[in-house]
């Protein structure tokens, strides 16, 4: 019997082929739906929430650009709370711990501002002029007491000295010890990059050492530092070198 020119045998072949294709398509779809995610696929890291900052004081440093403010803040979730330097630009306030984070936010126009900028992480009156790595600037006690903190307050001797002056602690030398030493006050010179600062610092470590460093401060806030000379701390009259409470 023919139907539209197709024999019953051909109808059976067409039907059988159609069933096979439908089953194959169903298997393929099922396999895709049940496939496990590839082990090589990485999940996006969870974003760390911004720290809750408590405002302590606004710092007027004199080299911040318009719309930029420096602040002293403390993280509310950290115990014990430690005052840290922060910068506010627009609606954002963030803690800064590196000079490179300040490039473009400041404008350094004089040797005085360059030295103040290089001492930005210093804590005069709270343990000497400390900077990265736990080093402190070497200075005689009279000059130290005439210095100003980053927020403009007069310097005070570290708390460990209350009850007795100790030359060498926190890099602060007695007048007699300083005059007997090879150290000199910081020197700031203009250079093609901006300003070049040369100063002596004390590094508490194993072993202790004193270093003459050269820092280059750009007008945009860029900063570089190299060690020009290092040696063991010299023996000076009634002086015991040391740093207390390195952060």
N, C-alpha and C positions, 0 to 999 in steps of 0.2 A: 504494500500500500504506500502511495506517495502522498506527501502533503507539501504543496508549494514547491515541488521538485526535489524534496529532501526525503530520503528513505528513513524508516524507523531506526535502522542501525546507526545512521549518522546522527539522529536526534539523541540517541543514547550516548554516543561519544561526546557530543557537545555538552550534555548535562553532566556527565562524569567529569569532564575537564573543568567545568565551572565550579563544581563542588570542591575539587582539589585546590583550585586557586583561592577559594573562599577560606578553606581550612588553613592554607599557608599564610594568608594575610592575617587571620586571627591569631596564629601562633606568634608571628612577628610582632603584632601589636601588644600581645601579652608580655612578651619578653622585654620590650621597651619599657612598659609601665612598671615592671618589677625590678628593673636594674638598679643596683646600689650606686650611690655617688662614688666617684673616683677618689681613691685615697690621696691623690696628688693635689686635689682641690683644697685650698686653705681658706679658713674662715677669717673674715676681717677682724683685727684685734679690737677689743672693747675700748672705747675712748675713756681715758681717765678724767674724772670730773675735775674742773678747775678748783684750786684750793680756796677756801673761804678766808679772806684777808681782812684783818682788823686794822684800820687806819690809826697810826700813832702820831705822825707829824708830817707836814709838808716841808720839803727841803728846797730852799731857794739857792741854787748853786751858781747861777749867773751865766751858764753856757747852754742851757736848754733852749731849744727853738720854740717859737710861738706855738701854743697849743699843746706843749709837752710839759709835764710836771713830774718831779721826783718826789717820792714819798718814802717814809719809814713805816713798814707794816710788819705784822706778825701773822703767821698762819694759825687760825683758831683751832684747827684740829691737831696741832702739834703741841705736845707737852714735854718739857717746859717750852713755852713760847720764846722764840728768839727774834729780835728785831732784824729785819732784812730790808735791803734796798729794792724798791719797786719803781716802775715808770708808768705813767698814765698818759695815753695818747688817744684822744677821742673818748670813746666810752669804755675802752679796755684798760685795765690795770693788771700788770703782771710783774712777778719777781724777776729780776735780772741778776745773773751771776757771771756774765762774761761781757767784755767790752764790745765784742762783735754784735751783741744784741742792741747796742746803742748807736751804731753807725747810721748817720743820717738824721738822728734825733737831736744832735747837739751841734754847736758851732764854736770851735775853739779859736780864739782870736788873740791871745796874749800868753806870754810865758807863765804868768801867775795862774791863768785858767788851765794851762796844760798841766802844771804840777798838781793843781787841785783835782783835775780829771784823773791823773795817774794815781792819786790817793783816794779814789772814789770808794773803794771797798775798805779803806782804812778805818780804824776805830780809835781815833785819838781820845785819850782820857778813859778808854775802856780796854786797855791792853796794848797801847802803842799803835804805831801806824802799820798794821798788818795787811799783807796782800796775799795773793794766791800762793798756796803751798806752805802757809804758816810762817813766812818770813816777816821780819819787821824792819822798818827803816832805822838806821843807826843815827842817833841825834843826841846832842848834849842836853842836860836837864833844863837849863835856862831857855834854850831855844824851844824846847818842847812845851814849856809852860806858856810861851807866847803864841803858840799855834792855836788854830781854831779847829773844832770838830767839823764834820761835814754839814751839820745843821747850824754852824756859827757859834757854838758854845766854846768857852775857853777850855783848853786841855787840863786835865787833872791827872795826877799820878795814879797808876793802877791800884786797885784795892789791896793787892798783896803788899804794897809798900806802906800802908797805914800803920804807923807805929815804928817805922824805921826805913830810911832810904837805902836802897841796894843798887849800886851802880852795875849796869850790865843787864839787869832784868828788863825784858821786853825791848832790848836794844837801846835803852835810855842810859847814857853814861853821865857820871859826874863831870863837872867842868874840868877838874884836874885830869881825869882819865881821858877825856876827849882830847885835850890839848897834848897829851902824851901819845896819842894814837896816830895812825896814818890817815884817818878818815877826814873827809871834807864835806861841807854842806852840799845839798843838791845843786847842780848847775843845769840851767835850762838855756838852750840856744835855738834860734830859728834855723830851720833847715828846709831843703826843697820839699820834703814830705810834710812839713808842718813845724813841729818842735821836737828837739832831741833833749832828753833828760838823762843826766848821769848822777847816780847816787849809790850809797853804800847800804847794804841790808845784812841782817843776821838771820841765818837759817838754822833753826834748832833741829837736830837730827842725829844720825849715827854715821859719821861723826858730825859735830857742830861745825859750822863754817861761816865765814863772812864773805860777801860777794860784792863786787862793783858791777852794777848792771847799767845797761844803756836802753832806754825806752824811747820809742818814736811814737808821738801822738799826732795824728792827722787832724786837720781842721774839721773834718767830718766825723771825728770820733774814732777812727781806726787806730789800732794799737798793736805795737810789736815790742818784744823784749828779748835781749840777748845778754848773756853773762860774759863780761869782759875779763874778769879776774876773780879767782876764789882762793881762799887760804884758811888755815885754822884761825880761830879767834885769838888775837894777840893778848898776851898777859899785860894787864894794866893795873895801876894802883887801886887796891881795894875794890876790885871788880870781879863779879861772878856772873858769867853769861847764862842766860836762860830765858825761856818763854813759858808763860803760865796760861793754861786754858786755851790751847789752840783749837779753833773751831773747825 
